Amino acid sequence: MLANYFSIAFRNLSKYKVFSFINIAGMGISLASCILIALFVWEEIDYDSYHPAGDRTFRIYNIRSGNDGVTNYLPIVPNPFGPYIQKEFPEVESTMRFMDTYGEVLLEANGKKIMQRGGIYAEPNIFDILSIPVLKGNGSNALEKINAIALSRSVARTFFGNDEAIGKTILLDGRPRDITAVFEDSPRQSHLKVDFMISFSTLTQNWNPERFENWQWQQFFTYVRLKPNTDAKAFETKLLPFVKKYAYPKIEPQGFTYVPHIQNIKDIHLHSSNFEWEIAQRGDAQSVYILIGSGIMILIIACLNFINLSTARSVKRMKEVGVRKVIGAQRKQLIFQFITESVLFTLSGMFLAIVLAELSLPFVNRIIDKNLSLPYSLPYIVSSLLFCVLLGTIAGSYPAFHLSRFKPALVLSGKNSSKGGFALFRQSLVVLQFMLSFFLIMGSWIILSQNQLIHSKDLGFNKEQVVVIPLRDAQLKNPETTKQRFSNNPGVVSATIGFGLPGDIIAGDDIVEPISGKTYGTNLICADHDYISTLGMKIVAGRNFSRDFPADSSDAFIFNEAALAAFGYGTPQEAIGKRVNWNRWDRKAMKQGHIIGVVKDFHFKSLRDKLSPVVIHLYAKANWKIALRIKPENMAETLIYFKKTYEELDPQWIYTYSFLDENFDKMYKSEERLGKLFTIFTYLTIVVACMGLFGLVEYSVNQRTKEISIRKVFGASVSSLLILLTKKYFLLLLIAIALVAPLSLYAANEWLSKFAYHIEVSPFLFIKATAMIVGITFLTVIFQSVKAAFTNPARVLKNE
């Protein structure tokens, strides 16, 4: 019996070639899109799922609020958090702290040297908290001693090959570290990529122990593991009273507060996109949800195509159903027959989808910067087959029940009168298809428009053609000489050495208003005299730093406009000369100075964040990166000159560089990726919807060929026939747009709300999307309509 069902299904598949092609191709494109989306989504949501105690392992983060009105989400907390929480809360099993080394360091051993990222200062129990396998050495005490270091398998192999690394010494920025352990490389789906770990106790060599008790200094990533059966939400509510007890007496007088929260280790990857000072491998939960939604929409449209075309084709199969019933076929047998055909279409589509997905994966991997692949495992194959059966059953259920309910007497006598109801049902499905297509088109254009804004918005500085090079101790002994050496090239326009470039790490510190004694949290940039001119910032009042005023190095500050607003200094002109103080980082004395200039606000962070107070001053001790604005001509020769100059100034270090615009654009990687993927899948969806519409129009035209011929005989013009055949589709389109436009507007505003600076959803976007879908619909329906309108009526009516 089953073989007979498949035999009939294959016969129908080959008999109705256009119908079969549209359904199989549409299902194949849709399933291929869903496969690619599913691979990406699974890759994202599966981060950190391997931790045995992951359900009770959390990272602490702070939401900081200052009197400047700015809110910051910080994954780093003060150093005392870890030990104080361990002591204060009995439900805490253990805590662990680490601090990032921020940037590249120079590693040297066994005659080799490399610049390496991914270093942290960590407490000994990091191997347990983060489930990091230790391959060599004792993980429980590997990071206990000062100057101890643990290397990843890859780093250890780079320096020592297959030789034993334990017990040997490696130089880190010229300082010897004792290798005590080798650990496994970080898994691909770990939020934290670590290549080497230095013992946390090593930090005490660099800073005064009193600084580690500072509740203002937030620079430590802190994890907490709760005891089994602990209510995590209840524990989180205890953290605010905790900081009010220990931290608020210290920080409230400084003009800010923070509220601690906990974040499960499995949520860090997808739910940290708005965190500053984040070092985790960041994804974006919103992007994942959007892609899941688009995948579902694509699949729905493919199913609607099948249902729509099947119900439309039902007229041609009425007699088949009637004859089968007359010779004894039961309704359940007919239902099973039609669902079998649907499953066969779905299986054929899945086969095509796998081929399309395999061909597309290299292209998609380049876009998303991943290495996804189809998992040809038995569970995957079985689950795919079961999914096809389920999808085929769902898509084929309505046509099956619809076709099987025909009464043979009415069908064979030609008196079946249910056509009107079926037409209304098909039209409803067409409206739904138009709605989904319009929604996806609008979503794609909103994302692309926002990405265009990100790249075209006036940031308040010029990020183009700026090369950034980290400098080392020998190169910083005489920074002006170093800057001059790099600038002695015709390709260099200007140069500056500082700490705090847009898109890079910028320090946060307090500025004191001496009259009131009030403290304001600011973003503090340490610069030299050429910082503002090199980055192309605009002075709106006062003056820039000048070598003609030697006192600028000791008592001059430049504020941005947001800082003026936070301090309440009125207009830029009124702020000039106001006294402000800063507690120097070397603690030698307080820097007591005045405002000499005001710079126009500039975006040094992501456009997700509001403009915040920035204070720029001269403090050469902190400066460590040189930024050089270069001419676009002969860029390769200029970069070669920089490398040669760098190595001449200090041959011990390895030369590295980056472009400022590239560093800045990295902040929008998730939006760029989402924009490209969403656009691709949107247009694939449109292709699938158009294929279904094409098939529906073909059916409709074929059903009305005699009517069209008779109208032509009675003098109907071609234009009137075209209007007759196409007007209902445009009416359905207008209904769909009217229904979906409010939902599109709501969804767009929800997505854009995560950006402090975003596009406005103008009526023009809706008009443009409407024009596009009208154009696509016109091209889809017009071919068959024109063909029918120009058909010779004599050829159609000759047998009547």
N, C-alpha and C positions, 0 to 999 in steps of 0.2 A: 504493500500500500504506500509506504513512504517513498519507495523508488518511483512509483507512479506519480506521486505529487511532484517530485523533483523533475521528472520527465516533462510533465505538463508545464512546470515553471520555466524550464529551459526553452520549451517550444514558444511560450508566450514572450520570453525575453528576446528571442530571435525574430519573432513576428513583428513586434512593435519596436522597431529599431530606434526611432527618435525618442520615444518614451523611455526605453531602456538606457540609451546613452545619457539622457539628461539625469535620470535617477542615479545611475552608477557614477557618472562623473561628478555630479553634485555631492553625492554621499562621500565619494573619494576625497574631494577637495576639503569638505567639511571635516571628515575624520582625520585627514592629514594635519589640518590646522589644530584640531583638538589634541592630537598626539604631541605635536610640537609644544603647544601650550601646557599640556600635562607634564611633559618632561621638564620644562622650565619651572612650573609651579612646584612640582615634587622636589626638585633640586633646592628650591628656596625654603619650603616649609620643613624640609627634613634636616635643616641645620641643627647641630648639637643634640640630635635625638639619641645618640649613642651613650650618653652619660648614665651609668647605673642608678645614681641618685639624683638624676636631673630634675625630678618633680619637686625636690626640696632644696635645690641649689639656686641661689638668687644673687643678682648683682644689685648693689645699692646705688641709687642715683639721686641727685638733688634737683629740685626746681627752685632756682634762685630768683628772688624779686628784690630790686633795688629802688631807692627813692628817685631814680631817674625814669621809673615807669617801665623799664625793660625787664622781661622775663627770660631767663636762660635755663635750658635743660642741660645738665652736666652729669656725665657718667662717672665723674671723679668727685671724691669727697675728701674731707680732712683726714689726716693720718690717724688721729685718735679714734675714729669711728670703729675700726676693727677691734682693738683690744678693749675698748669701753663697752661695746655691745656684747662681746664674749663674757665680760665680767657682770654686766647688768641684767642679762636675760637668760634664765635657765633653759629656755627652749632652744637656744642656739647650740648646735653641736660643735661647730668650728667656724672660724673666719679666716680669710686669706687676703693679703694686700699685695699689689704690685704697682710699680711705676714704670711708665714707658721711657725709653732712652730718647725718643723723638728724633727721627731721622736716621741717617746712616752713620755707622762707626767704622773705623779701620781695624780689621782683624789681621794679625800677622802670626804665622807659625810655620815651622818646617820649610822656611825659604819661600813662602807664598804670602801674598797679601791681597785682601779683597775689601771692598766697601760693602757693608752688610746692614740691611734693615732688619726689623723684627726682633729687637732686643728689649728685655725688660729686667728690672730689679724685682725679684720675687721672694716671697716667704717660702720656707721649705715645704709646706704642705700643698703647694700648687699642683704637684703631680697627682695628688689625691683629689683635690677639689675639681680640677679640670680634666680628670681621667686621662692623663698623659702617661703612656707606657714608658718606663725606664728600661732601656736596653742594656746599658752597662753602668755599674755603680749602684750605690744604695740611695734610692729616691727619698727615703725618710730623713736623711741627714746630709744630702748632697749640697744643699744650699744653706748650711748652718754657719759656716766659717766666713769671715771677711775675705774678700777677693776670690771666693769660689765661683766657678762658672760651669754651667751645663750647656752642652751643644746638641743641636738636632743631629739626626743621622746624616742629613745632607751636608751640613757644615763640617761635621767631623770627617766625613769622607773626602771633602774638598781639600782639607789640610793633611790628613793622615792616611788616606786611602783605606786599606784593610788593616792597617796597623792599629795597635791599641792606643787610644787617646787618653784614657784615664791616667792621672798622675803627671801628665805633661803640662806645659805652660803655654798660654797663648797671650799675645799682646793685644789689648783693646785700647785704641787711641794711645798707644805707646806705654800703657800701664800693664804690668804682668798680672794675669789671672790664672788660677790653678783649676785645671779641668777635673771635675769630680763626678760627672755623669754624662751619658749620652742618651737622649730620649728620641722616641719615634717622631718623625715629621708630622706636623699638624694635618689632620684629615682635611680633605677638600671641603667638607661641610662643617668646619669648625669656625665659630665667629672670631676666634683669636688665632692668628698665624704667628707662631713663635719660632725663632731660629736659634736664639741663645738666651740663657737666663743667668743673671748675676745675683749673687746672694743679697738679700734685702739689707743685711747688716753692713754691707759695703757702703751704703748711703751715709752712714754715720761718719765716715771719713770726710765727706764733702760738706756737711752742714752741722751747725751747732745743734746739740741734742734738744735745746729748748724749742727749736723751730718745729720739731716733730709733735709738740703739744699744742700747736697753733690751730685753732678752730676756724681761722679765716683762710688758711692756705689749702686750697682744694686741688690736689694733683694725684690722688691715689685711687686706683681702681680697687674696690673692696667687694669681696664675695662672702656670702654667708650661707652655711648649710644648716638647715633646721633639723631638729630631731624628728624621727618618724611620728606621724599622726598630729603634727603641729598645724594649727590653722594659720596659714600664711597671711591671710587678710587681717586676722586679729593681731598678729605680730607687727604688721605694717602700721597699724593704728597706734602702736606704742612708740613709734620712732619720733613722732612730733613732740610729745612730752619729753622724750629723751634729749632732743637737741635744744628744747627750750630750757632744760635744766643745765646743760653743759655749754652749749654754743651761744645761745642768744645773749647772755650777759656780755660776751666778747664781741659779737657781730652786730647787734642792733645799734650800738653807738657809732658803728662804722657806716651806717646807712643802708644796710641790706639784711635780709633774712633768707633762709632756705628751708624747704620742707623735704625730708627724705622719703623715698619710696623704694620698693623692691621690684625687681624685674627678673622673671624666671629665665634661667640660662637659655632655654629653648626659644625665648622671645627676643633675645638681644639682636639677632641678625635682622629680623624684619621690622622691629619696632624701635629703632634708634636713629632714624633718618634725620630727626631734628635735634640731635645731640651735638653739642660743641665739644671739642677736644676728644672726639671719639676715635678709637683706633681699631674698633671691630670691623670685620668684613660686613659692610652694610648692604642690606636689600631695602625693599620698600613694600610694606604690607598692602598699601593702597594700590600699588601697581599689580601685585598678585591678585587682589580682588577684582580689579578691572579686567585683567586677562582671563580670569575664571569666568566672569560674566560674558565677555566677548566669545569665549569658547562655547558656552551654553547657547548663546544666541545663534552662533553659526550652526550648531547641531539642530536647534529648533527649526531654522530656516530650511535645512536639508529635509527634515521630517515633514515640514509643511509642504515642500515641493512634492514629496511622494504622496502624501494624503490628497493634495489638491489634484494632481494629475491622475491619481487612481480613481477618485470620485468622478472626475471629468470623463475618464475613459469607461466608466461603469455602464454608460449607455450602450457602448459597443459590446459589453459582456453580458447584457441582460438576457439575450437569447441563450447564451452558453449556460447561464445559471438556470434558466427555465428548463432547458433540455436535460440538464443533469438532475434536476429535481424530479422531472417526469419519469426518468429511468431509475429513480430510487435513491438518489444522493440525499443524505441527511444534512441539515443545516450545519451541524458541528463539523462534518467532513468538509463542507465548502469553506467554512471559516478557517479550518486548518490548512486547506489548500492555498487560500489567499495569503495567510500569514507565512506559509512556507515560501511563497514567491517573494514576499517582503524580506524575509530573512536572507534569501538568496541574493537579492539586490544589495543588502547590507554587507554580506560576506564578500561579494564582488567589489563593493566600494572599499571595504577594509583592505583587501589585497592591493587595490590601486593606491590607497592612502599610505600603506607601508612603503611602496615604491616612491611615491611623491615625498614622503617624510625623509627617507634616506637620501634622496637627491637634494633636498632642501637643507639638511642639517649643517653641512659645511658653511653655507651662507648665513644661517641663523646663528651658528656658534660665533661667527665673526662679529655679528651685531651685538650679541649679549656678552661677549668675552667669556664664554664658557666652553666646556668640552663635553657636550651632551651626546648621548648615543642611545640607540634603541636597545632595550634589554631583551635579547632573544633567549629568555629562560622559560622553563616549562610553566611556572606560575603566570608569567606575563602572557604566554600564548593562550593558556587556558582561560585566563580572565578576559583576554581580548575576544575570544570566541564567544564566551558567555555574554559579554557586553553586546556583541553583534546580534546575538539571538534576542537579547532583551530589547535592544534598539529596534530591530526588525519587527518584533512583536508589537511594540508600542506604535511604531509608524504604520504598521499594516492593520492594526486592530479596527480602526474606524472603517477603512475601505472593506475589510473582511466582513464586519457585521452589517455594513451598509449593503454590500452586494448580495450577501447570503439571505437577506430578508425579502428579496423580490418573490412575488407570488407567480408561479409558472403560468397560471391561466391568464393573468393580466399581461404578463410579459409577452407571451406567445401570441396574444391577440392584439398586441400593440396598444393597449389601453393603460399602461402604467403612467401615472400622472404625478410623480413625485419630483419631477425635474426642477420645478421652481424652488423647492426647499433646498435641493442640492446646490443650485446656483447661488443662493444666498449664503450657504455654508462656505462655498469656494471663495466667494467675494470677501467674506469675513477673514478667511485665511490670507488672502492677498493683502488686505488692509494690515494684518498683523506683520506680514513680511515687509511691507513698506515701512511700518513703524520701526521695526528692528533695524532695517537698513539705514533709515534716516538717523536714528539714535547713534549708530556706529559712525556714520559720516560726521555728525556733529562732534562726537567725542574725539575722533581723530583730528579734526581741525582745531578743536580747543587745545588739545595737547601740543600740536605742532605750532599753533600761534603763541602759546605760552613759552615754548622752547625758543621760538624766534625772538620773543621779547627778552628772554634771558641773554641772548647773544647780541641783541641790538641796543639794549637799554643803556643810556648814559650812566656809567658807574661812578662818575665824578673823578675818574682818573683814566689814563690811557694804558691798557694792558697789552697792547700789541708791540711786538718787536723788542721785548725786554727779556734778557737772559739773566738767570739767577744762578749764582755760584756760591756754595758754602766755602767759607774761609777757615783756616786753622791758626793755631797760636802764632807760628812764625810769620804768617802773612798779616796778622793783626797787630804785631808789635808797633808797626808804623803804618796805620791805615791810609793816611794821605798818600804816602809813597806807593803803597800797593794799588790804590785807586788810580794813581797817575800811570803806573806801569800798565795796567789793563786798558787805560784810556788812550795810550800812545798808539792808536791804530785809526786810520782814516774812516773805518767802519763804525766807530763808536761816537754816538751823539752826546751822551752824558752818562754819569755813573754816580751811584750812592752806596754807602755801606750802612746797614742798619739791622735792627731786630724788630720784625713786624712788617711783613709785606702782605698786601691783599691776597687772600686765598691761602695764606700760610699761617703758621702759629703766631698769634698776637697775645702778648701778656695782658692779664687783667690786674689792676692795682688801684689803690685808693688815692685820691687827691683831696687834700684838706683845704677848706675855705677858712683862712686864719681868723677872720673877724668873728664868725659865729662858732668856729671850732667844728663845724659839721663836716663829715667825711662823705665823699661821693665815689662810688665804684665806677671806674672807667676802663676803657681799653687803652693800654699805654704802649705807644710806639717809641722806640729808641732810634734816633735817626742821626744823620749828619747834615751839613749845610745844604746838600744837594738833593735831599730826599724828595721834597715837594716838587721841585722843578723836573727832576728825572721822571717821576711818575705822572707828570702832567696834571697835577692838582691845581685848583684855582684859589688864590687868596682873595677873600671878599672884603677884608678889612685889615688894617695894620700892615705888617710886613712879614717877609720870610726871614729865616735865620740868615745872618750875614757875617762874614769874616771881618767886616769892618767894625763889628761890635763884639769884641772878645768876651764880654760878660755874658753873651748868649749861652755859652756852654755851661754856665753855673746858675743862671736865674731866668731863663726865657722859656716860655711855654706857648704852644700854638694849639688852640681848641678847634674842634669842628662845630658846626651849627647845632648839632644834637647836644653837645656838651654844654653849650651856652644855655639851651632850654632847661637842661637838668639842673644847672647851677642857678638858674634864674637871673642871668646876667643881661637880659634884655636884647637889644640889637647888637650886631657885631661891632659897630662903632663904640657903643657904650661899654663893651667888654674890655676894650684895649686898656691895659694898665692895671686891671684888677689883680690883686695879690692872691697867689695860691702856693701851697706847700706840698712837698712829696717826701715821704720817708725813703731815703736812698736804700737800694738793695744791699750795698756794702755796709750800711748802718754807721758810716763814719759821721754823718751829720745830716740834718734835714735840708733838703733843697728848697730854699725859700726864694720864690721868684714872682714873675708877673706875666700876664698874657701880652704877647707882642703882636699876635696876628690871629685871624680866624680863617680857616680853610673851609671851602664849600663841602658839604656832606659827601662822603664817598662810600661805596659799598665794598667793604673789605671782607664781608661774609656773604653767605648765600642770600639770594633774594627771598628765601623763606623767612628770613629774619628782618625785623625792623632796624632802621638805622639807630645806632646806639652811640653814646658819648665816646669820643676819641680825643686823647691828649698826646701831642707829639712834642718831644723834647730831645735835646742833645745829651747823650749818655754813652760815650764811646766804649765803656767797659762791657756793655751788653751786645754791641754790634758784632754780627758774625756772618752776614751774607752780603755779597755785593750784587747789585742789580745794575745792568748795563743796557741802556737803550741803544740799539744798533740800527744801521741802515739796512734796508732789505737787499740792496745790491751787494754782491760778493759775500753773502752770509756764510758760506762754507769756509772761505778763507779767514773770516773774522773769528769763527769758532775754533779753527785750528790755531790761530794766534792766541786765543784765550787759554787753550790747553798748554801751549808752549810756555806762556807766561806763568801759569799756575805752577807748572813743574819746576820752572827756574826759581820761583820764590820759595818753594818747599817741595823738594823731590820725594820726601817721605810719604806724602799723601797721594791718594788716587784722585784724579780729576773727575768731577761729576758736575753736570749742569742741568737746568731745566728752563722752560719758557714760562713766564709769568701767566700768560693766557691759558696755557695747558693746565697749570696748577689750579687756576681759578675755575676752569671748566670741569674739572674732576668732581666738583661739588654737585654737578647736575647730571652725573652719569646715569642715575636711575631714571630720571625724566627723559633723557635722550634715548635710552634703551626702550622705555615704555612707548615713546612716540613712534619709534621705528617699527616695533612689533605690532602695536595697535593699528598703525596705518596699513601694514601688510595684511593683517587678518581682516581689517575692514573691507579692503578692496576684494579680497577673496570671497568674503560674504556677499558682496554686491554681485560678483560673478555668479555665485550659486543662485542667488535670488533671481537674477536676470535669466538664467537658464530655465528656472521653473516658470517664470513669466512667459518666456518664449514658447515653451511647450504648451502652456495654457492658451496662449493666443492662437497657436497653430490649431489646437483642438477646436477652439471657438470658431475660427474661420472655416475650418472643414465642415463644422455643423451648419454653417450658414451659407454655404456656397450656392445652393439653389435660391435662397432668399436674395442674395446679392445679384445673381444673374437675372432674376425676375425684376428687381429694382432697376437694373441697367436697361432691360428691355423697355421699361416704362419711362425711361429718360433720366434716371438718376445720374448725376455727374460723379466723376472720380473723387472730387473733393468732399462731396456729401457722403459718399460711401466710406471714405477715410474717417470722417468725423463719427459716423455711425459705429464703426468698428473699434475706435480708440477712445471715445469720450468716456466710457464707463471706467476705464483704467485710470484716467486722470482724475475722475471724480473720486475714485477709491483712494488715489494718492493724496488728494487734498484732505479727505477725511482722516487719513493716517497721520498726516503732518499736524493737523489741528489737535489730534489726540496726544501725540507724542512730544510736541514742542514744549509744553510745561514741564514734563518729566526731564527732557534734555537740559532745560535751563536750570532746574534744581540740581541735577547731577553735576553739571559743569561748575556751578557755584560751590558745591561741596568740595570738589577736587581742587579748585582754585583757592579755596580758603586756607590751605596750608602754606600758601605763599603770602608774605607780607606785601609783595608788589606783584601784581598780576594784571592780565588783560581784562578789559570789560567785555562781557558777552553782549555784543551789539546786535541789533536787528539785522544788520548786513550779513552776519554769519548765517542766520537762519534763511535769509533770502538766497545766499550763495548755495547753501546746502539744498534748499528747495529746487533751485535752478539746476543743480547738478543731478538730482534724482529724477527731475522731470525730463532732463535731457537723456539720461540713461534709459528711462522708461520709454521715451519716444523712439529711440534707436532700437529698443528691444521689440516693440510692437509694430513699428511701421513697416518692417520688411514683409512680414506675412500679410499685413493689411494692404499694402500696395500691390503685392502679388495677386491677392484676391480681387482687388478693385479693377485691375487691368485684365483679368481673365475673360476670355471670349465667352459670352453667355451661350452662344450656339453650341459650344463644345460641352457645356454642362447640361443643357436642357434637351439635347438631341434625342435622348431616349425617353423623354416624358411624353 
